[in-house]
Amino acid sequence: MSAVVTLTLNPAIDQTVTLDRLVPGAVHRARDVRSDAGGKGVNVARCLADWGIPVAATGILGQDNAAPFEQCLAEKGIDDRFCWISGETRTNLKLLDLATGDTTDVNLPGLAVTPGTLDAVRAVLVDMVRPDTLVVLAGSLPGSLPPETYAHLTRDLKARGARVLLDASGPALAAALASEPAGLPHLVKPNRHELEEWAGRPLTALGEVADAARTLVARGIPLVVVSLGADGAILASQDETLHARPPAMRVASTVGAGDALVAGLAAALHIGFDLAGTARLALAFAAGKLTKPGANLPGRAEVEAIARTIAVEAVRP
């Protein structure tokens, strides 16, 4: 059985267009273009497979353009448990500006998903889950599904003994965080902006971010990780709160960096690291991915070398 299962309900083919400089309103000549089977759960699975952890991926794909996903999952050795429906999986445009290193995302609408299709995916998930299976619920929801979808899935998965890692935003994240204890995940990974939306106020200082993360822990979420971009991440548990900072890295592509962070968190939980070890591995995954195009990790030795350079310090209440 797979040690980790990822769910992607709104996958995408990520088309990355590399430009010398992005100028709004101008005509551009692309330096390069590449297409990758993507979506948060798919990206997490790819990074975990690169690290050597048995992983399965499920979710919903459009049958008219499923081939890139089939090829990617097969090449990475990922157990493909996707459910197919009629239509095409969406394509997301990512415009990489070489002058600034910034990526501009244009995300298109996803497939129309019926309650029956979601029931089919739920059946696949339940079939794969065993006590202590790590399940990563990641990414946006198709517009046809209610915001409570992740909360309901979390409740069902926890009832079977799974540990749920949630990486969502907007109403789906808000509904999950407002859930009763049975619907709260084991780990949640908002970024600073998403945490501010939940808190209802700006979180400018590092201590304010840490306090908000600790509030979520007090609500019943064992591990809260707040991604801070170049400033690293805050990790809060019942016993301690840490700030982890990555080294400066040469950036080939920022596509999938947040998903690599989630993959590192899942890998650390699978291995059984303490909070500091979890911080170092997760940020090493994210920093290592920055050096590679697409949602891919460099070799294990390089990731482990990066992990040794991650600065970790306690954040006091």
Secondary structure, 3 states (H helix, E strand, C coil): CCCEEEEECCCEEEEEEEECCCCCCCCCCCCEEEEEEECHHHHHHHHHHHHCCCEEEEEEEEHHHCHHHHHHHHHHCCEECCEEECCCCCEEEEEEECCCCCEEEECCCCCCCCHHHHHHHHHHHHHHCCCCCEEEEECCCCCCCCCCHHHHHHHHHHHCCCEEEEECCHHHHHHHHCCCHHHCCCEECCEHHHHHHHHCCCCCCHHHHHHHHHHHHHHCCCEEEEECHHHCEEEECCCCEEEEECCCCCCCCCCCHHHHHHHHHHHHHHHCCCHHHHHHHHHHHHHHHHCCCCCCCCCHHHHHHHHCCCEEEECCC
